[in-house]
Amino acid sequence: MKIVGEKDVLYLKEDLVAYECDGYTMTKGTPKAVVFVKNTEQVSQIVKYLNSVKVPYIARGAGTGLSGGATPLGGEVIISLVRMKKLLHLDLENRKAVVEPGYVNLKLTQSISDKGYYYAPDPSSQYACTIGGNVAENAGGAHCLKYGVTTNHILGLEVVLPNGDIIQLGEEGIPDRPGYDLLGLLTGSEGTLGIVTKITVKVLKNPEGKKTVLAYYDDINDASQAVSDIISAGIIPAALEMMDSTAIEGVEAAAFPVGHPKDIAAFLLIEVDGIAAGIDDQIEEILTVCKNNNVREVKVAKDEAERALWWANRKTGFGAMGAISPDYLVQDGVIPRTRLPEVLAKIGEVSKKYGLRIANIFHAGDGNLHPLVLFDARVPGESERASKAGSECLKVCADAGGSITGEHGVGIEKSAEMRFIFTDEEIESQTNIRSVFNPEDLLNPGKLFPQPGRCAEIKQELKKAEAQ
Ligand SMILES: Cc1cc2nc3c(=O)[nH]c(=O)nc-3n(C[C@H](O)[C@H](O)[C@H](O)COP(=O)(O)OP(=O)(O)OC[C@H]3O[C@@H](n4cnc5c(N)ncnc54)[C@H](O)[C@@H]3O)c2cc1C
C-alpha cells in the first residue's frame, strides 16, 4: 500500500471474487490481493517487494484469457495493468504507436482510423482485451491469416523482470538487432518471463478496398475443401472463417442473428482486401472455387452495414453459445488445413463418446480450430467430462500433425497437454529458459508447463483410451 496507495489495493474476500479466474472458469483460486499500478516504476517496486517476502504474483490485463493464464492457483498477488491504459505516442509517418499495456486492443484502431490507419491483430475479444495481454498470449484473430499474429506487429517492449529490473527490448529504427531475439521470446511467454509495461506496435494503412463473401454449404467436407482450394489457388484472403451447424444455431439465437439458413452444415466467411483494382478478380476466383465445391448459396456483402453484421455474428460466436448451453469450454487446436474433414469427423466421435455437443468455430484459413464443448456444470460429472472431451479434441489435433493451441495459450488448462507435442527434453529446454528469467518461479507459477501429478494422470488416461 505504501507503493500505490490504499485505494489501489483490493484485499477483502468479496472484492477478490472477481479475480478468481479469467475466461477459463474450470479452475479457480483466491489471490492474496489485487494491486492496481499506474506506472512502470510502481510495477518494479512491487515486484522487488514481493521478491523480498517470497510471495508469488501474476500480471493481469482484462482477464479475457481462455486458458487460465491470469488465474491464481491460490495466494498470489495480482498486479493489474488496466489503469496503465494510455496511448503514449503516435508516429504515423513511421507507422508505429506506443501504448501502455492496459490499452484496449480495439481502441487503437478506433483512435487512428480517421487518419487512415489501423492495428491489424483483431482477437474477437478486442473490445475488452488489452495489448499487454495480447503480447503475453501472442494473440491472433480473424484477420491474422494475411497479416500475421501479434508477434508480427511488435517493434519494442519495456519489461519489468522478475528481479524488478526494467529492460527495453527491440529498438525504434534498428532493424536486425544482434544477439538473441528476446522480443520474440517475451511475446507469447504467457506472463512467465516478465511484466510488459510499454509496447511499440506497427500500425498499417487502411486497405484501399475490401469485400466480404458468405458461402453456405450442405456438406462440411465441401466447405473444408473450398478452404484448401482458395489457398492453393494462390489467394490469401484477409480472413477465411468457418462455422458448423451447432455454432450457427448458437449465433442465430444470440444478439446478432444474420438469418443464416437453419439447415446448412457450415458457412464460410471470406474477406479479401488490398488495392481496389484487384479485389473484384479475387472475389470472382473465390466465387468459382465455392461453386466448384457444391456451395448451396454464395453472396457478397451489399454494403458496410451488412458486412459489419456478418462480422458481429462471427466475432460474438463464443459468447453466443450461452444462448444454447448453460456452459461451454472453448478449445483451441491447430491442424494442417488439408486434414480438416478427417479431424472434424474425429471431433464428432469425441462428442458422441462423451455425450456432449461440440460446436466448431474456426479460423479455417490458418487451420486454427475452436471446438466448443457444450455442457451443464450443474449436472454432476459433466464439467469433468467436458474437460476430458476438450483434451481429446487437442489430442486429435496433435495426432493430425497440429498443435494444442493456436492463440489462446497453454495457461493452466493445457499444461498437461504440452506432452502431446513436446518430449521431456523439449519441455526441459523451455523450463530452463524460464528459470533464467524467473529463477524462483514467483512470477505466474504453475502455468504453461506440465505439473508432474496431472501429467502422469493424463498419460494413464491416454494409455487406457488407446487400449480400449
Ligand atoms: C469472447 C472471447 C473471444 C476471444 N477471441 C480471441 C481471438 O480471436 N484470438 C485470441 O488470440 N484470443 C482470443 N481470446 C482470448 C483472450 O482475449 C486473449 O488471450 C487476450 O490476449 C487476453 O488479453 P487480456 O488483456 O484479457 O489478458 P489476461 O487474460 O488478463 O491475461 C492473459 C495472460 O497474459 C498475462 N499478462 C497480461 N498482461 C500482461 C502484461 N502486461 N505483462 C505480462 N503478462 C501479462 C497474464 O499473466 C496471463 O497469463 C478471446 C477471449 C474471449 C473471452
PDBQT file of the ligand as one rigid body, heavy atoms in Angstrom, charges set to zero:
ROOT
HETATM    1  C1  LIG A 501     -15.120 -13.944 -26.293  1.00  0.00    +0.000 C 
HETATM    2  C2  LIG A 501     -13.632 -14.131 -26.418  1.00  0.00    +0.000 A 
HETATM    3  C3  LIG A 501     -13.070 -14.181 -27.681  1.00  0.00    +0.000 A 
HETATM    4  C4  LIG A 501     -11.681 -14.362 -27.821  1.00  0.00    +0.000 A 
HETATM    5  N1  LIG A 501     -11.146 -14.375 -29.070  1.00  0.00    +0.000 NA
HETATM    6  C5  LIG A 501      -9.815 -14.477 -29.224  1.00  0.00    +0.000 A 
HETATM    7  C6  LIG A 501      -9.223 -14.462 -30.536  1.00  0.00    +0.000 A 
HETATM    8  O1  LIG A 501      -9.898 -14.319 -31.554  1.00  0.00    +0.000 OA
HETATM    9  N2  LIG A 501      -7.882 -14.564 -30.605  1.00  0.00    +0.000 N 
HETATM   10  C7  LIG A 501      -7.090 -14.694 -29.496  1.00  0.00    +0.000 A 
HETATM   11  O2  LIG A 501      -5.877 -14.773 -29.631  1.00  0.00    +0.000 OA
HETATM   12  N3  LIG A 501      -7.626 -14.705 -28.266  1.00  0.00    +0.000 NA
HETATM   13  C8  LIG A 501      -8.945 -14.604 -28.090  1.00  0.00    +0.000 A 
HETATM   14  N4  LIG A 501      -9.483 -14.620 -26.826  1.00  0.00    +0.000 N 
HETATM   15  C9  LIG A 501      -8.606 -14.811 -25.660  1.00  0.00    +0.000 C 
HETATM   16  C10 LIG A 501      -8.088 -13.518 -24.983  1.00  0.00    +0.000 C 
HETATM   17  O3  LIG A 501      -8.944 -12.436 -25.240  1.00  0.00    +0.000 OA
HETATM   18  C11 LIG A 501      -6.654 -13.208 -25.424  1.00  0.00    +0.000 C 
HETATM   19  O4  LIG A 501      -5.777 -14.225 -24.969  1.00  0.00    +0.000 OA
HETATM   20  C12 LIG A 501      -6.127 -11.851 -24.929  1.00  0.00    +0.000 C 
HETATM   21  O5  LIG A 501      -4.854 -11.649 -25.492  1.00  0.00    +0.000 OA
HETATM   22  C13 LIG A 501      -6.023 -11.754 -23.408  1.00  0.00    +0.000 C 
HETATM   23  O6  LIG A 501      -5.841 -10.396 -23.059  1.00  0.00    +0.000 OA
HETATM   24  P1  LIG A 501      -6.210  -9.871 -21.602  1.00  0.00    +0.000 P 
HETATM   25  O7  LIG A 501      -5.860  -8.440 -21.510  1.00  0.00    +0.000 OA
HETATM   26  O8  LIG A 501      -7.596 -10.224 -21.257  1.00  0.00    +0.000 OA
HETATM   27  O9  LIG A 501      -5.171 -10.741 -20.731  1.00  0.00    +0.000 OA
HETATM   28  P2  LIG A 501      -5.416 -11.542 -19.370  1.00  0.00    +0.000 P 
HETATM   29  O10 LIG A 501      -6.465 -12.571 -19.560  1.00  0.00    +0.000 OA
HETATM   30  O11 LIG A 501      -5.572 -10.607 -18.243  1.00  0.00    +0.000 OA
HETATM   31  O12 LIG A 501      -4.004 -12.281 -19.223  1.00  0.00    +0.000 OA
HETATM   32  C14 LIG A 501      -3.625 -13.269 -20.148  1.00  0.00    +0.000 C 
HETATM   33  C15 LIG A 501      -2.184 -13.697 -19.843  1.00  0.00    +0.000 C 
HETATM   34  O13 LIG A 501      -1.315 -12.619 -20.095  1.00  0.00    +0.000 OA
HETATM   35  C16 LIG A 501      -0.550 -12.280 -18.940  1.00  0.00    +0.000 C 
HETATM   36  N5  LIG A 501      -0.448 -10.815 -18.958  1.00  0.00    +0.000 N 
HETATM   37  C17 LIG A 501      -1.453  -9.910 -19.039  1.00  0.00    +0.000 A 
HETATM   38  N6  LIG A 501      -0.943  -8.668 -19.102  1.00  0.00    +0.000 NA
HETATM   39  C18 LIG A 501       0.413  -8.804 -19.053  1.00  0.00    +0.000 A 
HETATM   40  C19 LIG A 501       1.487  -7.899 -19.076  1.00  0.00    +0.000 A 
HETATM   41  N7  LIG A 501       1.305  -6.575 -19.172  1.00  0.00    +0.000 N 
HETATM   42  N8  LIG A 501       2.745  -8.390 -18.988  1.00  0.00    +0.000 NA
HETATM   43  C20 LIG A 501       2.972  -9.724 -18.907  1.00  0.00    +0.000 A 
HETATM   44  N9  LIG A 501       1.994 -10.631 -18.882  1.00  0.00    +0.000 NA
HETATM   45  C21 LIG A 501       0.735 -10.172 -18.965  1.00  0.00    +0.000 A 
HETATM   46  C22 LIG A 501      -1.334 -12.838 -17.776  1.00  0.00    +0.000 C 
HETATM   47  O14 LIG A 501      -0.491 -13.130 -16.685  1.00  0.00    +0.000 OA
HETATM   48  C23 LIG A 501      -1.943 -14.081 -18.394  1.00  0.00    +0.000 C 
HETATM   49  O15 LIG A 501      -1.005 -15.131 -18.355  1.00  0.00    +0.000 OA
HETATM   50  C24 LIG A 501     -10.861 -14.474 -26.658  1.00  0.00    +0.000 A 
HETATM   51  C25 LIG A 501     -11.444 -14.394 -25.395  1.00  0.00    +0.000 A 
HETATM   52  C26 LIG A 501     -12.810 -14.241 -25.264  1.00  0.00    +0.000 A 
HETATM   53  C27 LIG A 501     -13.391 -14.146 -23.887  1.00  0.00    +0.000 C 
ENDROOT
TORSDOF 0
